[in-house]
């Protein structure tokens, strides 16, 4: 029970931040078939109940393949896109229609003693996507395979304002009355861009983007994506990553790639600080910056435990407010996870690095080094020649970074007069 309470308290800032936001969620046909689909539906219902405006885009590739096989038809692709002739289009319409009905049915459940109890959802769908044919490319006629021409932004927003979940299928309609088979990634990306969505959430089989060693890549800038696409070649992970980057370049704040096979992956990504998938965002997920007066509370939360252990000298809120301009911080998702301060020593060309602290959960990511570089850069900009540090517990860390042992006698007189012999801090210095 305490663990649940703690999680809920930490999730509350995200609950408040996500309320009234528009999320476009793309779930491929493989995800609908997966045993975890029921849990995903429950999580979507939870998001809706927390005030998130939801647009759900579903895929249908494996369902179409099954219908083609049942009719003895051979699927044809060119550059990863299905060639949709008249016979294939019949299979597409059959598969998409049945999937849409199945999804609507799952979202309509109101069973006692289940996460759906009392949800009373309304799901809306229809001719909300206008499409055009891809036509002939490199001599290949794509027939009824199309691409998104326009998303009915006003119509979808009106439905969202009425608290409906909007369900978009991978079908689009032309002004001439034709039906086109669309890629669900294209529908989701264009919907997110045209709606000005706050987030695009893309479900895939893996936890997110995996690097060459199979390790999860937690965060990317859109400009970093091409290098990964080149490494990945032509696979579904590359399609998801390309869609995520395109959405960000189109103005969507953040795109997330999460697993449809991992129970709770969506909630973990949205309601925990580190998430559980891959984030593609224009702005930095974590950044080093100068502190502002609004950071005082976060600084107190960070350094108070270290002060109680005697590692740092105690600083009251009043002192922090007065000295806030001396601090640099590492901010992660609105939380101060590391800090350091630079004090210029009076009547000298030396400064003191003080109050270097990193949240215990984030001590293996070189954040201390980032702050040290920041402080050294600030010191040089102020014309300082020497940087002193006084420490009781981290002498080796500083020595490994170019600091050498020093003494009280080496300190400028203004700082030497304040030396606390009871703490007996070791003194180190570094020439700048």
C-alpha positions in Angstrom: 0.0 0.0 0.0 2.7 2.6 0.8 4.3 1.9 -2.6 0.9 2.6 -4.4 0.4 5.8 -2.4 3.9 7.0 -3.2 3.4 6.3 -6.9 0.1 8.1 -7.0 1.6 11.1 -5.3 4.5 11.2 -7.8 2.0 10.8 -10.7 -0.2 13.8 -9.6 1.9 16.5 -11.4 1.5 14.5 -14.6 -2.3 14.0 -14.0 -2.6 17.8 -13.8 -0.4 18.4 -16.8 -2.2 16.0 -19.1 -5.7 17.2 -18.3 -7.4 18.7 -21.3 -4.5 17.8 -23.5 -5.0 16.1 -26.9 -3.2 12.8 -27.4 -3.2 10.9 -30.6 -2.6 7.2 -30.0 -1.7 4.8 -32.8 -2.2 1.0 -32.2 -1.2 -1.3 -35.0 -3.2 -4.4 -35.9 -0.6 -6.6 -34.2 -1.4 -4.7 -30.9 -5.1 -5.3 -31.3 -4.5 -9.0 -31.6 -2.0 -9.2 -28.7 -3.2 -10.6 -25.3 -2.3 -7.3 -23.7 -4.9 -5.4 -25.8 -7.5 -5.6 -23.0 -5.0 -3.8 -20.6 -4.4 -1.1 -23.2 -8.1 -0.5 -23.5 -8.3 -0.1 -19.7 -5.4 2.3 -19.7 -7.0 4.4 -22.5 -10.2 4.5 -20.5 -8.2 5.7 -17.5 -6.6 8.5 -19.6 -10.1 9.5 -20.7 -11.4 9.6 -17.1 -8.5 11.9 -16.2 -9.5 14.4 -18.7 -7.3 13.6 -21.7 -8.8 14.2 -25.2 -8.1 11.0 -27.0 -7.9 10.2 -30.7 -7.3 6.5 -31.3 -5.9 5.4 -34.7 -5.9 1.6 -35.3 -4.0 -0.5 -37.9 -5.1 -3.7 -39.6 -2.1 -5.3 -41.4 -2.2 -8.8 -39.9 -6.0 -8.9 -40.2 -5.8 -7.9 -43.9 -3.1 -10.6 -44.5 -5.4 -13.2 -42.9 -8.3 -12.3 -45.2 -6.1 -12.3 -48.3 -4.8 -15.8 -47.3 -8.3 -17.1 -46.7 -9.3 -16.0 -50.2 -6.1 -17.4 -51.8 -4.8 -13.9 -52.8 -1.1 -13.0 -52.7 -0.2 -9.7 -51.0 1.9 -7.3 -53.0 4.2 -4.5 -51.7 6.4 -1.8 -53.1 8.7 0.2 -50.9 6.9 -1.2 -47.9 3.5 0.0 -49.0 0.7 -2.4 -49.8 -0.6 -2.4 -53.4 -4.4 -2.3 -53.0 -6.1 -3.6 -56.1 -9.9 -4.1 -56.2 -9.8 -7.6 -54.6 -7.4 -6.5 -51.9 -9.6 -3.5 -51.2 -12.5 -5.8 -50.3 -10.3 -7.6 -47.8 -9.2 -4.2 -46.4 -12.7 -3.0 -45.9 -13.8 -6.2 -44.3 -10.8 -6.3 -41.9 -11.0 -2.6 -41.0 -14.8 -2.7 -40.5 -14.7 -5.7 -38.2 -11.7 -4.3 -36.2 -13.5 -0.9 -35.7 -16.6 -2.7 -34.4 -14.5 -4.9 -32.1 -12.6 -1.8 -30.7 -15.9 0.1 -30.2 -17.3 -2.9 -28.4 -14.4 -3.1 -26.0 -14.6 0.6 -25.3 -18.3 0.2 -24.6 -17.9 -2.3 -21.8 -19.3 -1.3 -18.4 -18.7 -4.5 -16.4 -18.9 -4.5 -12.6 -15.7 -5.1 -10.7 -13.6 -4.1 -13.8 -11.6 -1.0 -14.8 -14.4 -0.3 -17.2 -17.1 0.0 -14.6 -18.9 3.4 -14.7 -16.8 4.6 -17.7 -19.8 5.3 -20.0 -17.6 6.2 -22.9 -18.8 7.4 -26.3 -16.8 6.4 -29.3 -17.1 8.5 -32.5 -15.9 7.6 -35.9 -16.8 8.4 -39.5 -15.6 10.1 -42.7 -13.0 12.3 -40.8 -10.1 11.6 -43.1 -9.9 12.8 -46.7 -7.5 10.8 -48.9 -6.0 10.9 -52.4 -4.5 8.1 -54.4 -0.7 7.6 -54.4 -1.0 6.8 -58.1 1.9 5.4 -60.1 5.4 5.5 -58.7 8.4 4.1 -60.5 6.0 2.5 -63.0 4.0 0.7 -60.2 0.3 1.4 -59.9 -0.8 1.5 -56.3 -4.5 1.4 -57.2 -6.5 2.0 -54.1 -3.6 2.7 -51.8 -3.7 6.3 -50.8 -2.3 9.0 -48.5 -3.9 11.5 -46.2 -5.0 14.6 -47.9 -6.8 16.3 -45.0 -8.0 15.6 -41.5 -11.3 17.1 -40.4 -9.8 19.2 -37.6 -13.0 21.0 -36.7 -15.1 17.9 -36.7 -12.7 16.0 -34.5 -12.3 18.8 -32.1 -16.0 19.2 -31.8 -16.3 15.5 -30.9 -13.5 15.8 -28.4 -15.2 18.8 -26.8 -18.2 16.6 -26.3 -16.0 14.1 -24.4 -16.0 11.4 -27.1 -13.1 9.2 -27.9 -12.5 9.6 -31.6 -11.6 6.4 -33.5 -9.9 6.8 -36.8 -9.4 3.8 -39.1 -6.8 3.3 -41.8 -9.3 4.2 -44.5 -9.8 7.6 -46.3 -12.4 8.9 -48.7 -12.0 11.1 -51.7 -14.4 13.9 -52.8 -15.3 11.7 -55.7 -16.6 8.9 -53.4 -13.6 6.5 -53.6 -12.2 4.6 -50.7 -8.5 4.3 -50.1 -6.3 2.1 -48.0 -4.0 4.2 -45.8 -1.0 3.4 -43.5 -2.2 3.9 -39.9 1.2 5.6 -39.2 0.3 8.2 -41.8 -3.2 8.8 -40.4 -1.8 9.1 -36.9 1.0 11.5 -37.8 -1.2 13.8 -39.9 -4.0 13.8 -37.3 -1.5 14.7 -34.6 0.0 17.6 -36.7 -3.3 18.9 -38.0 -5.0 18.8 -34.6 -1.9 20.4 -32.9 -1.8 17.5 -30.5 0.2 17.7 -27.4 1.4 14.1 -27.8 1.6 11.4 -30.4 1.8 7.9 -28.8 3.0 5.1 -31.1 2.6 1.4 -30.0 5.2 -1.1 -31.3 6.3 -4.6 -30.3 9.5 -3.4 -28.5 9.9 -1.2 -25.5 10.8 1.7 -27.8 13.8 2.4 -30.0 16.6 -0.1 -29.3 20.2 0.7 -30.1 22.7 -1.6 -31.8 23.2 -3.4 -28.4 19.5 -4.0 -27.9 19.4 -1.3 -25.2 16.5 1.2 -24.9 17.1 4.7 -26.2 15.1 6.9 -23.9 15.3 10.2 -25.6 16.0 11.7 -29.0 15.9 15.0 -30.8 14.4 14.9 -34.3 17.7 15.8 -35.8 19.2 12.6 -34.3 16.7 10.4 -35.9 18.2 10.1 -39.5 21.3 8.3 -38.1 19.1 5.7 -36.4 17.0 5.3 -39.5 20.1 4.5 -41.5 21.1 1.9 -38.9 17.7 0.3 -38.7 17.1 0.0 -42.5 13.6 -1.1 -43.5 11.7 -2.4 -40.4 8.7 -1.4 -38.4 10.8 0.2 -35.7 12.2 2.6 -38.3 8.6 3.4 -39.5 7.6 4.3 -35.9 10.7 6.4 -35.4 10.2 8.2 -38.7 6.6 9.0 -37.8 7.6 10.2 -34.4 10.2 12.6 -35.8 7.8 13.8 -38.6 5.2 14.7 -36.0 7.7 16.7 -33.9 8.9 18.5 -37.0 5.2 19.3 -37.8 4.7 21.0 -34.4 3.7 18.2 -32.1 5.3 18.7 -28.7 6.3 15.2 -28.0 6.1 11.8 -29.6 6.5 8.6 -27.6 7.2 5.0 -28.8 5.9 2.4 -26.3 5.3 -1.4 -26.2 1.9 -2.9 -26.8 3.2 -6.2 -25.3 4.3 -4.7 -22.0 1.5 -4.3 -19.5 1.2 -0.7 -18.3 3.8 0.7 -20.7 1.5 3.6 -21.7 0.9 4.6 -18.1 4.6 4.2 -17.2 5.6 6.5 -20.1 3.0 9.2 -19.2 3.0 9.2 -15.4 6.6 8.6 -14.4 9.6 10.9 -14.7 11.8 8.4 -16.6 9.1 6.8 -18.7 9.4 3.4 -20.1 9.7 3.9 -23.9 11.4 6.3 -26.3 10.7 10.0 -26.3 11.2 12.1 -29.4 10.9 15.8 -28.6 12.1 19.2 -29.9 12.8 20.5 -26.5 15.3 18.9 -24.1 13.9 16.3 -21.7 16.7 17.2 -19.3 18.8 20.4 -19.3 21.4 22.3 -17.4 20.5 25.9 -16.7 21.0 28.7 -14.2 18.7 28.6 -11.2 15.7 30.9 -10.7 13.8 31.9 -7.6 11.1 29.3 -8.5 13.7 26.6 -8.0 14.2 27.2 -4.3 11.7 24.5 -3.2 13.2 22.0 -5.5 16.7 22.8 -4.3 15.6 22.3 -0.7 14.1 18.9 -1.5 17.4 17.9 -3.1 19.9 19.1 -0.6 18.0 18.7 2.7 18.8 14.9 3.0 22.5 15.6 2.4 22.5 18.4 5.0 20.9 16.0 7.5 23.7 13.5 6.8 26.3 16.2 7.4 27.6 16.0 3.8 26.5 19.6 2.9 26.5 22.8 5.0 23.0 23.7 6.0 21.3 26.5 4.0 17.9 27.9 5.0 15.2 28.9 2.5 16.1 32.5 3.1 19.8 31.9 2.3 18.9 30.0 -0.9 16.6 32.8 -2.0 19.3 35.3 -1.4 22.0 33.3 -3.2 19.9 31.7 -5.9 21.8 33.4 -8.7 25.0 31.5 -7.7 23.3 28.2 -8.5 23.2 26.1 -11.6 20.8 23.2 -11.8 19.9 20.1 -13.8 16.2 20.0 -14.5 14.4 16.8 -15.5 10.7 17.0 -16.3 10.2 19.9 -14.0 12.2 18.4 -11.1 15.6 19.6 -9.9 17.8 16.5 -9.8 21.2 18.1 -9.4 22.7 21.5 -8.4 26.0 23.3 -7.8 26.9 26.8 -6.8 29.8 29.2 -7.7 30.8 31.9 -5.1 33.4 34.5 -6.1 35.7 35.0 -3.2 36.1 38.7 -2.3 39.3 40.5 -3.0 40.7 37.7 -5.2 40.6 36.1 -8.6 39.4 32.8 -7.1 36.0 31.2 -6.7 34.5 28.4 -4.6 32.5 25.5 -6.0 29.9 24.6 -3.4 26.8 22.6 -2.8 27.4 20.1 -5.6 24.6 17.6 -5.2 22.9 14.9 -7.4 19.7 13.1 -6.6 20.7 9.5 -5.6 18.4 8.0 -8.4 20.4 9.9 -11.0 24.0 9.5 -9.9 25.2 7.4 -12.8 24.6 9.8 -15.7 27.5 12.2 -15.7 25.4 15.0 -14.3 28.0 15.9 -11.7 30.5 16.3 -14.6 28.0 18.5 -16.6 27.5 20.8 -13.6 31.3 21.0 -13.0 31.8 22.0 -16.6 29.1 24.6 -16.2 30.6 26.0 -13.1 34.1 26.2 -14.6 32.7 28.0 -17.6 30.9 30.5 -15.4 34.1 31.0 -13.4 36.2 31.7 -16.5 33.6 34.1 -17.8 33.9 36.0 -14.5 37.7 36.2 -15.0 38.5 33.8 -12.2 41.8 32.0 -12.2 41.4 29.4 -9.5 38.5 27.2 -8.3 38.5 25.9 -4.8 36.2 23.2 -3.3 35.8 22.1 0.3 34.6 18.5 0.8 34.2 15.9 3.5 33.1 12.9 1.5 34.0 13.2 -2.2 37.7 14.0 -2.3 38.5 11.3 -4.9 35.8 12.5 -7.3 37.3 15.9 -7.4 40.9 14.6 -7.7 39.9 12.5 -10.7 38.7 15.7 -12.3 41.9 17.7 -12.0 41.6 19.2 -8.6 44.8 19.0 -6.4 45.1 19.0 -2.6 45.3 22.4 -1.1 45.2 24.0 2.4 43.6 26.7 4.5 46.8 28.8 3.9 46.1 28.7 0.1 42.6 30.0 0.5 42.1 33.8 -0.1 41.9 35.5 3.3 38.1 36.3 2.9 37.4 32.6 2.7 40.1 31.3 5.1 38.6 33.4 7.9 35.3 31.4 7.5 36.9 28.0 7.5 35.1 25.6 9.9 37.7 23.6 11.6 35.1 21.5 13.3 33.9 20.1 9.9 37.6 19.6 9.0 36.8 19.7 5.3 39.5 18.8 2.8 40.5 21.6 0.5 41.2 21.2 -3.2 41.9 23.7 -6.0 42.1 23.7 -9.7 43.7 26.2 -12.0 41.4 27.6 -14.6 
